[in-house]
Amino acid sequence: MNHLKKWLHKQKASFQTRSFRIGGYSVAATAIVLAIAITANLLIGALPASLTQFDTTSGQIFTVSEQTEVLAGELDQEVTIYWVVRSGYEENYIGTLLDQYEALSDQIRVQKVDPDVNPTFAQAYTDSLQENSLIVECGDKSRYIPYNDIFVLDYDAYYYYGEESWSFCGESEITSAIDYVTSEDLPTIYLLTGHGEQALPDAFAAAVEKENMQTQELSLLTAESVPDDADCLLIYAPQRDISLEEKTKIETYLGSGGKLLVLSDPPQDGKLTNLEAIMAHYGITASEGIVVEGDQSHYVWGTPYYLLPEINTHTITTPLLENGYSVLLPIAQGLQLSEDLPENISVTELLTTSDSAFSKAARYGLSTYEKEEGDQDGPFALAVLASETLDDGIYSDVIWVSSTALLDAQSNEMVSGGNQDLFLNMLHYLCQSEDSSITIHAKSLSTEYLTIDSITASLLATLVIGLIPVAYLAVGILIWFRRKRR
């Protein structure tokens, strides 16, 4: 019994030692820090991804655009994004982006679906399911986004240059799909046929579809009129003039508030007399020949007809100006505006040349870039918007772009998509859907092109090849001279 009392007394005394108190404080401090860390982790985990995940990628791949934020903020219906992927095969890029969407709105819900667990789920949406694909659904409308549309390989760069140039199109695809499934009516654009018009290039046709605009072909040789559901009539690269009957039908359409977009080239033979007569009603006429720039800051590659026009401020062009994009137009016809316009017609120059530009009368047979006798002095407009106020408060709009190279894939690539943006903004404006424009650039996972004008290229070449080496040489000689004097 005495031994037990001595042992208990000894144990009690050990709890009162200085070392025990210090150890106790350490244990308590550790427990408090651990509790704070667990609590902070739980609280942070409950916060939206936009506050906890920071985009440190060079191309800001996971930073959503203002268009996406606005669209998400205005949602009044629940949108479900199904991520179809097997467990363990999740693509991190997609998962991180989906977290951003969920954080944008309470109306957006992301649900992962494992095709091994639920093999029949995707059959209602697609016949060719790809791993890491998405399905966006709202009510009875849905859109399937395959993996190959999220990560896109530039096949031209691969086959011609042996380079793998990848783009991440996750945001543009998802935002477009959300806009599609939540929109009641989609704009319809009719493409005029029957005069050698070209089909829209694949990339631009896909971009129009992604912007949730429908396209249909229209022959006014057989149709009695432009259909009532036409939000816009598009005439792209006509090789021959329209007939007088077609001219009358288009004028009737415009007279009832119609919208027209014309993209044409300087004609090789003759003129597009009837088509140009429609534009002349709005005070727009075309000069004879091909525009050549005299200002090196307004053309590229040392070729004065590869034009970098001045972009003027307007609702259509503001997004390009704000983001610093350029437009490239190889081979264009100069447009001029009447100084005597009716009060009900207003005209805005969207793209213009410099004051040094002139039009070569030799057209495609030009042999010099110098101004010759018979050439017409500029400046010129290269893209013009005209509006006519009609009765009953309605108005018609026409846009004339004097170069079909606006839709040239290589030209568009050299200005990082600026041409495509301008084209889509024009369509949105004419279809009266500019507020819903969702033009979002793909995020490059490899190369981002930088296009500079000829004068800047010359200055950089002079600096790198001439001035910098000379400066290094001068500094070296100065140092050598000072050391020799010592």
KOLKOLRO-575915 format. One record per residue (C-alpha): residue in three letters; y, x, z. Coordinates in steps of 0.25 Angstrom, whole numbers, plus 2048, in hexadecimal, padded with zeros to 3 digits. Layout:
REM KOLKOLRO-575915
+--------+-----+-----+-----+
: residu :   y :   x :   z :
+--------+-----+-----+-----+
:    ALA :   Y :   X :   Z :
...
+--------+-----+-----+-----+
END
This chain:
REM KOLKOLRO-575915
+--------+-----+-----+-----+
: residu :   y :   x :   z :
+--------+-----+-----+-----+
:    MET : 800 : 800 : 800 :
:    ASN : 809 : 80B : 804 :
:    HIS : 806 : 812 : 7F6 :
:    LEU : 80A : 805 : 7EF :
:    LYS : 817 : 804 : 7F6 :
:    LYS : 81A : 813 : 7F3 :
:    TRP : 817 : 810 : 7E4 :
:    LEU : 820 : 804 : 7E4 :
:    HIS : 82B : 80B : 7EB :
:    LYS : 82A : 817 : 7E1 :
:    GLN : 82B : 80E : 7D5 :
:    LYS : 837 : 806 : 7DB :
:    ALA : 83E : 813 : 7DD :
:    SER : 83B : 818 : 7CE :
:    PHE : 842 : 80B : 7C9 :
:    GLN : 84F : 810 : 7D1 :
:    THR : 84F : 81E : 7CB :
:    ARG : 85B : 823 : 7C2 :
:    SER : 851 : 825 : 7B6 :
:    PHE : 84B : 817 : 7B7 :
:    ARG : 859 : 811 : 7B7 :
:    ILE : 85D : 81A : 7AB :
:    GLY : 850 : 816 : 7A4 :
:    GLY : 852 : 807 : 7A7 :
:    TYR : 860 : 808 : 7A1 :
:    SER : 85B : 80E : 794 :
:    VAL : 850 : 803 : 793 :
:    ALA : 85A : 7F8 : 796 :
:    ALA : 864 : 7FE : 78B :
:    THR : 859 : 7FF : 781 :
:    ALA : 855 : 7F1 : 784 :
:    ILE : 863 : 7EC : 782 :
:    VAL : 865 : 7F4 : 775 :
:    LEU : 858 : 7EF : 770 :
:    ALA : 85C : 7E0 : 773 :
:    ILE : 869 : 7E2 : 76C :
:    ALA : 863 : 7E8 : 760 :
:    ILE : 859 : 7DD : 75F :
:    THR : 864 : 7D2 : 761 :
:    ALA : 86D : 7D9 : 756 :
:    ASN : 861 : 7DA : 74C :
:    LEU : 85E : 7CB : 74E :
:    LEU : 86D : 7C7 : 74C :
:    ILE : 86F : 7D0 : 740 :
:    GLY : 862 : 7CB : 73A :
:    ALA : 868 : 7BD : 73B :
:    LEU : 875 : 7C1 : 734 :
:    PRO : 876 : 7BF : 724 :
:    ALA : 871 : 7CA : 71B :
:    SER : 87F : 7CC : 716 :
:    LEU : 884 : 7D1 : 724 :
:    THR : 877 : 7DA : 727 :
:    GLN : 873 : 7E0 : 71A :
:    PHE : 87D : 7E9 : 713 :
:    ASP : 87D : 7ED : 705 :
:    THR : 87D : 7FC : 703 :
:    THR : 878 : 7FC : 6F5 :
:    SER : 881 : 803 : 6EB :
:    GLY : 881 : 7F6 : 6E2 :
:    GLN : 883 : 7ED : 6ED :
:    ILE : 876 : 7E6 : 6E9 :
:    PHE : 875 : 7DD : 6F5 :
:    THR : 884 : 7D9 : 6F6 :
:    VAL : 886 : 7CB : 6F0 :
:    SER : 892 : 7C7 : 6E7 :
:    GLU : 89D : 7BD : 6EA :
:    GLN : 897 : 7B4 : 6E0 :
:    THR : 88A : 7B3 : 6E8 :
:    GLU : 891 : 7B1 : 6F6 :
:    VAL : 89A : 7A6 : 6F0 :
:    LEU : 88D : 79F : 6EA :
:    ALA : 885 : 7A0 : 6F7 :
:    GLY : 891 : 79B : 6FF :
:    GLU : 893 : 78F : 6F7 :
:    LEU : 884 : 78A : 6F7 :
:    ASP : 882 : 77C : 6FD :
:    GLN : 873 : 77C : 6F9 :
:    GLU : 868 : 784 : 6FF :
:    VAL : 863 : 78F : 6F5 :
:    THR : 855 : 795 : 6F8 :
:    ILE : 852 : 7A3 : 6F2 :
:    TYR : 843 : 7A5 : 6F2 :
:    TRP : 83F : 7B4 : 6F2 :
:    VAL : 831 : 7B5 : 6EB :
:    VAL : 82B : 7C1 : 6F0 :
:    ARG : 81E : 7C6 : 6F6 :
:    SER : 81F : 7CB : 704 :
:    GLY : 821 : 7DA : 704 :
:    TYR : 827 : 7DA : 6F6 :
:    GLU : 835 : 7D6 : 6F9 :
:    GLU : 840 : 7DD : 6F1 :
:    ASN : 84A : 7E2 : 6FB :
:    TYR : 856 : 7E0 : 6F1 :
:    ILE : 853 : 7D1 : 6F0 :
:    GLY : 850 : 7CF : 6FE :
:    THR : 85E : 7D5 : 702 :
:    LEU : 865 : 7CD : 6F8 :
:    LEU : 85E : 7C0 : 6FD :
:    ASP : 863 : 7C3 : 70B :
:    GLN : 871 : 7C4 : 706 :
:    TYR : 870 : 7B6 : 6FF :
:    GLU : 86A : 7B0 : 70C :
:    ALA : 876 : 7B5 : 714 :
:    LEU : 880 : 7AF : 70A :
:    SER : 87D : 7A0 : 70C :
:    ASP : 875 : 797 : 715 :
:    GLN : 871 : 790 : 709 :
:    ILE : 869 : 79C : 703 :
:    ARG : 85B : 79D : 708 :
:    VAL : 851 : 7A9 : 704 :
:    GLN : 842 : 7A6 : 705 :
:    LYS : 838 : 7B0 : 702 :
:    VAL : 82B : 7AB : 6FB :
:    ASP : 81F : 7B4 : 6FA :
:    PRO : 817 : 7B0 : 6ED :
:    ASP : 80A : 7B5 : 6F3 :
:    VAL : 80C : 7AB : 6FE :
:    ASN : 812 : 7A0 : 6F5 :
:    PRO : 80D : 7A3 : 6E7 :
:    THR : 811 : 795 : 6E1 :
:    PHE : 81F : 795 : 6E6 :
:    ALA : 826 : 79C : 6DA :
:    GLN : 81F : 794 : 6D0 :
:    ALA : 829 : 789 : 6D0 :
:    TYR : 834 : 793 : 6CC :
:    THR : 82E : 79D : 6C3 :
:    ASP : 822 : 7A0 : 6BB :
:    SER : 823 : 7AF : 6BC :
:    LEU : 826 : 7B3 : 6CB :
:    GLN : 82B : 7C1 : 6CE :
:    GLU : 82A : 7C8 : 6DB :
:    ASN : 837 : 7C8 : 6E3 :
:    SER : 83D : 7BD : 6DA :
:    LEU : 846 : 7B2 : 6E0 :
:    ILE : 847 : 7A3 : 6DE :
:    VAL : 854 : 79C : 6E1 :
:    GLU : 853 : 78D : 6E4 :
:    CYS : 85D : 782 : 6E8 :
:    GLY : 858 : 774 : 6E7 :
:    ASP : 850 : 772 : 6DA :
:    LYS : 856 : 77E : 6D3 :
:    SER : 851 : 78C : 6D3 :
:    ARG : 852 : 799 : 6CC :
:    TYR : 847 : 7A4 : 6CC :
:    ILE : 84C : 7B2 : 6CD :
:    PRO : 842 : 7BC : 6C8 :
:    TYR : 841 : 7CA : 6CE :
:    ASN : 844 : 7D0 : 6C0 :
:    ASP : 852 : 7C9 : 6C0 :
:    ILE : 856 : 7CF : 6CD :
:    PHE : 852 : 7DD : 6CA :
:    VAL : 856 : 7DF : 6BB :
:    LEU : 853 : 7EB : 6B3 :
:    ASP : 85D : 7EF : 6A8 :
:    TYR : 852 : 7F1 : 69C :
:    ASP : 85D : 7F6 : 692 :
:    ALA : 860 : 802 : 69C :
:    TYR : 851 : 804 : 69E :
:    TYR : 84C : 804 : 690 :
:    TYR : 858 : 80B : 689 :
:    TYR : 85C : 815 : 694 :
:    GLY : 84F : 816 : 69D :
:    GLU : 857 : 811 : 6A9 :
:    GLU : 853 : 807 : 6B3 :
:    SER : 860 : 7FF : 6B6 :
:    TRP : 85D : 7F4 : 6C0 :
:    SER : 866 : 7E9 : 6C5 :
:    PHE : 864 : 7E0 : 6D1 :
:    CYS : 868 : 7D2 : 6CD :
:    GLY : 864 : 7CB : 6DA :
:    GLU : 872 : 7C5 : 6DE :
:    SER : 875 : 7C0 : 6D0 :
:    GLU : 868 : 7B9 : 6CE :
:    ILE : 867 : 7B3 : 6DC :
:    THR : 876 : 7AE : 6DC :
:    SER : 874 : 7A9 : 6CE :
:    ALA : 867 : 7A1 : 6D2 :
:    ILE : 86E : 79B : 6DE :
:    ASP : 87A : 796 : 6D5 :
:    TYR : 870 : 791 : 6CB :
:    VAL : 868 : 789 : 6D5 :
:    THR : 874 : 783 : 6DC :
:    SER : 87C : 77F : 6D0 :
:    GLU : 87B : 771 : 6CA :
:    ASP : 880 : 774 : 6BC :
:    LEU : 880 : 780 : 6B4 :
:    PRO : 88A : 784 : 6A9 :
:    THR : 885 : 782 : 69B :
:    ILE : 88A : 78C : 690 :
:    TYR : 887 : 789 : 681 :
:    LEU : 885 : 795 : 678 :
:    LEU : 88A : 792 : 66A :
:    THR : 880 : 796 : 65F :
:    GLY : 880 : 795 : 64F :
:    HIS : 889 : 7A1 : 64C :
:    GLY : 881 : 7AD : 64F :
:    GLU : 884 : 7AD : 65D :
:    GLN : 87C : 7B6 : 666 :
:    ALA : 874 : 7B2 : 672 :
:    LEU : 879 : 7B7 : 67F :
:    PRO : 874 : 7C4 : 683 :
:    ASP : 868 : 7C3 : 68D :
:    ALA : 86F : 7C9 : 698 :
:    PHE : 87B : 7C0 : 697 :
:    ALA : 873 : 7B4 : 694 :
:    ALA : 86B : 7B7 : 6A1 :
:    ALA : 879 : 7B9 : 6A9 :
:    VAL : 87D : 7AB : 6A4 :
:    GLU : 871 : 7A5 : 6A9 :
:    LYS : 872 : 7AC : 6B6 :
:    GLU : 880 : 7A6 : 6B7 :
:    ASN : 879 : 799 : 6B6 :
:    MET : 87F : 795 : 6A9 :
:    GLN : 877 : 78E : 69E :
:    THR : 877 : 792 : 690 :
:    GLN : 873 : 78A : 683 :
:    GLU : 875 : 78C : 675 :
:    LEU : 87E : 783 : 66C :
:    SER : 87F : 781 : 65D :
:    LEU : 88C : 779 : 65A :
:    LEU : 886 : 779 : 64B :
:    THR : 87C : 76E : 650 :
:    ALA : 882 : 769 : 65D :
:    GLU : 88D : 75E : 65C :
:    SER : 895 : 765 : 667 :
:    VAL : 895 : 76E : 673 :
:    PRO : 88C : 768 : 67E :
:    ASP : 893 : 760 : 689 :
:    ASP : 88C : 769 : 694 :
:    ALA : 892 : 776 : 68E :
:    ASP : 89A : 77D : 698 :
:    CYS : 89D : 788 : 68E :
:    LEU : 89A : 78C : 680 :
:    LEU : 897 : 79A : 67D :
:    ILE : 899 : 7A1 : 66F :
:    TYR : 893 : 7AF : 670 :
:    ALA : 894 : 7B9 : 664 :
:    PRO : 895 : 7AF : 658 :
:    GLN : 892 : 7B6 : 64B :
:    ARG : 898 : 7AB : 642 :
:    ASP : 8A3 : 7A1 : 644 :
:    ILE : 8A1 : 793 : 649 :
:    SER : 8A3 : 787 : 63F :
:    LEU : 8AE : 77D : 63F :
:    GLU : 8A5 : 772 : 645 :
:    GLU : 8A1 : 77C : 651 :
:    LYS : 8AF : 77F : 653 :
:    THR : 8B3 : 771 : 654 :
:    LYS : 8A8 : 76E : 65E :
:    ILE : 8AC : 77A : 667 :
:    GLU : 8BA : 776 : 667 :
:    THR : 8B6 : 768 : 66B :
:    TYR : 8AE : 76E : 676 :
:    LEU : 8BA : 776 : 67B :
:    GLY : 8C3 : 76A : 679 :
:    SER : 8BB : 763 : 684 :
:    GLY : 8BC : 76E : 68E :
:    GLY : 8B1 : 778 : 689 :
:    LYS : 8AF : 786 : 68C :
:    LEU : 8AD : 791 : 681 :
:    LEU : 8A9 : 7A0 : 682 :
:    VAL : 8A9 : 7A8 : 675 :
:    LEU : 8A4 : 7B7 : 674 :
:    SER : 8A7 : 7BC : 666 :
:    ASP : 8A8 : 7CA : 65F :
:    PRO : 8B2 : 7CE : 655 :
:    PRO : 8AC : 7C8 : 648 :
:    GLN : 8A6 : 7D1 : 63E :
:    ASP : 8A9 : 7C8 : 632 :
:    GLY : 8B3 : 7BD : 631 :
:    LYS : 8B8 : 7B5 : 63E :
:    LEU : 8B2 : 7AB : 647 :
:    THR : 8BD : 7A1 : 641 :
:    ASN : 8B9 : 794 : 648 :
:    LEU : 8B5 : 79A : 655 :
:    GLU : 8C2 : 7A2 : 656 :
:    ALA : 8CA : 795 : 652 :
:    ILE : 8C5 : 78F : 65F :
:    MET : 8CA : 79B : 667 :
:    ALA : 8D7 : 79B : 660 :
:    HIS : 8DA : 78D : 666 :
:    TYR : 8DA : 794 : 673 :
:    GLY : 8E4 : 79E : 66D :
:    ILE : 8D9 : 7A9 : 66C :
:    THR : 8D8 : 7B1 : 65F :
:    ALA : 8D0 : 7BD : 65B :
:    SER : 8D5 : 7CA : 655 :
:    GLU : 8CF : 7D0 : 649 :
:    GLY : 8C6 : 7DC : 64C :
:    ILE : 8C0 : 7E4 : 658 :
:    VAL : 8C8 : 7E8 : 664 :
:    VAL : 8CA : 7F7 : 667 :
:    GLU : 8D0 : 7FC : 674 :
:    GLY : 8DB : 806 : 674 :
:    ASP : 8DA : 808 : 683 :
:    GLN : 8CE : 811 : 688 :
:    SER : 8CE : 809 : 695 :
:    HIS : 8CA : 7FD : 68D :
:    TYR : 8BD : 802 : 686 :
:    VAL : 8B1 : 80A : 689 :
:    TRP : 8A8 : 814 : 683 :
:    GLY : 8B3 : 81A : 67A :
:    THR : 8B2 : 80D : 671 :
:    PRO : 8BF : 805 : 671 :
:    TYR : 8B8 : 7F8 : 66D :
:    TYR : 8AF : 7F9 : 679 :
:    LEU : 8B9 : 7F1 : 681 :
:    LEU : 8BC : 7F1 : 690 :
:    PRO : 8C6 : 7E5 : 690 :
:    GLU : 8D0 : 7E2 : 69B :
:    ILE : 8CA : 7D7 : 6A4 :
:    ASN : 8D5 : 7CD : 6A7 :
:    THR : 8D6 : 7C4 : 6B4 :
:    HIS : 8CF : 7B6 : 6B3 :
:    THR : 8C5 : 7AE : 6BA :
:    ILE : 8BB : 7B3 : 6B0 :
:    THR : 8BE : 7C2 : 6B2 :
:    THR : 8C2 : 7C3 : 6C0 :
:    PRO : 8B3 : 7C6 : 6C5 :
:    LEU : 8B3 : 7D2 : 6BB :
:    LEU : 8C1 : 7D7 : 6C0 :
:    GLU : 8BD : 7D6 : 6CE :
:    ASN : 8B1 : 7DE : 6CD :
:    GLY : 8B6 : 7E8 : 6C3 :
:    TYR : 8AE : 7E5 : 6B7 :
:    SER : 8B1 : 7E8 : 6A8 :
:    VAL : 8AE : 7E1 : 69B :
:    LEU : 8A9 : 7E9 : 68F :
:    LEU : 8AB : 7E3 : 681 :
:    PRO : 8A6 : 7EB : 675 :
:    ILE : 8AD : 7E6 : 668 :
:    ALA : 8B6 : 7DB : 66B :
:    GLN : 8C0 : 7D2 : 663 :
:    GLY : 8CE : 7D1 : 668 :
:    LEU : 8D3 : 7C3 : 66C :
:    GLN : 8E2 : 7BF : 66C :
:    LEU : 8E9 : 7B4 : 672 :
:    SER : 8F3 : 7AA : 66D :
:    GLU : 901 : 7AB : 673 :
:    ASP : 903 : 79C : 670 :
:    LEU : 8F9 : 795 : 678 :
:    PRO : 8FA : 786 : 67B :
:    GLU : 8FD : 782 : 689 :
:    ASN : 8EF : 77D : 68C :
:    ILE : 8E8 : 78A : 688 :
:    SER : 8E7 : 796 : 691 :
:    VAL : 8E1 : 7A3 : 68D :
:    THR : 8DD : 7AF : 696 :
:    GLU : 8D9 : 7BD : 691 :
:    LEU : 8CC : 7C1 : 698 :
:    LEU : 8CA : 7CF : 692 :
:    THR : 8D5 : 7D7 : 68A :
:    THR : 8D6 : 7E4 : 684 :
:    SER : 8E1 : 7EE : 687 :
:    ASP : 8EE : 7EE : 67F :
:    SER : 8E9 : 7FA : 677 :
:    ALA : 8DE : 7F2 : 670 :
:    PHE : 8DE : 7EE : 662 :
:    SER : 8D4 : 7E7 : 658 :
:    LYS : 8CE : 7EF : 64D :
:    ALA : 8CE : 7E7 : 640 :
:    ALA : 8C2 : 7EF : 63B :
:    ARG : 8BA : 7E8 : 645 :
:    TYR : 8AB : 7ED : 645 :
:    GLY : 8AF : 7F7 : 63A :
:    LEU : 8B9 : 7FF : 642 :
:    SER : 8B9 : 80E : 640 :
:    THR : 8C4 : 812 : 64A :
:    TYR : 8C9 : 80E : 657 :
:    GLU : 8D7 : 811 : 653 :
:    LYS : 8E0 : 806 : 650 :
:    GLU : 8E2 : 804 : 641 :
:    GLU : 8EB : 7FB : 638 :
:    GLY : 8E6 : 7ED : 639 :
:    ASP : 8E1 : 7EE : 647 :
:    GLN : 8E7 : 7E4 : 651 :
:    ASP : 8EE : 7E8 : 65E :
:    GLY : 8E9 : 7E2 : 66B :
:    PRO : 8E8 : 7DF : 676 :
:    PHE : 8DD : 7D5 : 675 :
:    ALA : 8D6 : 7CB : 67E :
:    LEU : 8C6 : 7CD : 67D :
:    ALA : 8C3 : 7C1 : 686 :
:    VAL : 8CC : 7B4 : 687 :
:    LEU : 8CB : 7A7 : 68F :
:    ALA : 8D2 : 79B : 68A :
:    SER : 8D4 : 78E : 690 :
:    GLU : 8D9 : 781 : 68B :
:    THR : 8DD : 775 : 694 :
:    LEU : 8D9 : 768 : 68D :
:    ASP : 8DB : 75A : 691 :
:    ASP : 8D6 : 753 : 69E :
:    GLY : 8D7 : 761 : 6A5 :
:    ILE : 8CB : 767 : 69E :
:    TYR : 8CC : 775 : 697 :
:    SER : 8C5 : 77E : 68D :
:    ASP : 8C2 : 78C : 68F :
:    VAL : 8BE : 797 : 684 :
:    ILE : 8BB : 7A5 : 686 :
:    TRP : 8BB : 7AF : 67B :
:    VAL : 8B5 : 7BD : 67C :
:    SER : 8B7 : 7C5 : 670 :
:    SER : 8AA : 7CE : 672 :
:    THR : 89C : 7CA : 673 :
:    ALA : 899 : 7D8 : 679 :
:    LEU : 89D : 7D1 : 686 :
:    LEU : 88E : 7CD : 687 :
:    ASP : 889 : 7DB : 682 :
:    ALA : 87F : 7E0 : 68D :
:    GLN : 883 : 7EE : 68C :
:    SER : 892 : 7EB : 68D :
:    ASN : 88F : 7E3 : 699 :
:    GLU : 887 : 7ED : 69F :
:    MET : 892 : 7F8 : 69D :
:    VAL : 89C : 7EF : 6A5 :
:    SER : 891 : 7EC : 6B0 :
:    GLY : 890 : 7DD : 6AC :
:    GLY : 89F : 7DB : 6AA :
:    ASN : 89D : 7D4 : 69C :
:    GLN : 892 : 7CB : 6A2 :
:    ASP : 89B : 7C7 : 6AE :
:    LEU : 8A7 : 7C3 : 6A4 :
:    PHE : 89E : 7BB : 69B :
:    LEU : 898 : 7B3 : 6A7 :
:    ASN : 8A5 : 7B1 : 6AD :
:    MET : 8AA : 7AB : 6A0 :
:    LEU : 89F : 7A2 : 6A0 :
:    HIS : 8A1 : 79D : 6AE :
:    TYR : 8AF : 79B : 6AC :
:    LEU : 8AD : 793 : 69F :
:    CYS : 8A2 : 78B : 6A6 :
:    GLN : 8AC : 788 : 6B2 :
:    SER : 8A2 : 78F : 6BB :
:    GLU : 8AA : 79C : 6BE :
:    ASP : 8AA : 799 : 6CD :
:    SER : 89A : 799 : 6CD :
:    SER : 899 : 7A6 : 6C5 :
:    ILE : 88E : 7AF : 6CB :
:    THR : 88F : 7BB : 6C2 :
:    ILE : 889 : 7C6 : 6CB :
:    HIS : 886 : 7D4 : 6C6 :
:    ALA : 878 : 7DA : 6C8 :
:    LYS : 878 : 7E5 : 6D2 :
:    SER : 874 : 7F2 : 6CB :
:    LEU : 869 : 7FA : 6D1 :
:    SER : 86B : 806 : 6C8 :
:    THR : 877 : 808 : 6BF :
:    GLU : 885 : 802 : 6BF :
:    TYR : 88D : 804 : 6B2 :
:    LEU : 89B : 809 : 6B3 :
:    THR : 8A3 : 806 : 6A6 :
:    ILE : 8B0 : 80E : 6A5 :
:    ASP : 8BA : 80D : 699 :
:    SER : 8BC : 819 : 690 :
:    ILE : 8C9 : 81E : 695 :
:    THR : 8C3 : 81F : 6A3 :
:    ALA : 8B6 : 826 : 69E :
:    SER : 8BF : 830 : 697 :
:    LEU : 8C7 : 833 : 6A3 :
:    LEU : 8BA : 835 : 6AC :
:    ALA : 8B4 : 83E : 6A1 :
:    THR : 8C1 : 846 : 6A1 :
:    LEU : 8C1 : 847 : 6B0 :
:    VAL : 8B2 : 84B : 6B2 :
:    ILE : 8B1 : 854 : 6A6 :
:    GLY : 8BF : 85A : 6A6 :
:    LEU : 8C7 : 859 : 6B2 :
:    ILE : 8BD : 85A : 6BD :
:    PRO : 8B6 : 867 : 6B7 :
:    VAL : 8C4 : 86D : 6B5 :
:    ALA : 8C8 : 86A : 6C3 :
:    TYR : 8BC : 871 : 6C9 :
:    LEU : 8BE : 87D : 6C0 :
:    ALA : 8CD : 87E : 6C4 :
:    VAL : 8C9 : 87D : 6D3 :
:    GLY : 8BF : 888 : 6D1 :
:    ILE : 8C9 : 891 : 6CA :
:    LEU : 8D3 : 88F : 6D5 :
:    ILE : 8C9 : 892 : 6E0 :
:    TRP : 8C4 : 89E : 6D9 :
:    PHE : 8D2 : 8A3 : 6D7 :
:    ARG : 8D6 : 8A1 : 6E6 :
:    ARG : 8C9 : 8A9 : 6EA :
:    LYS : 8CC : 8B4 : 6E1 :
:    ARG : 8DA : 8B6 : 6E6 :
:    ARG : 8D5 : 8B7 : 6F4 :
+--------+-----+-----+-----+
END
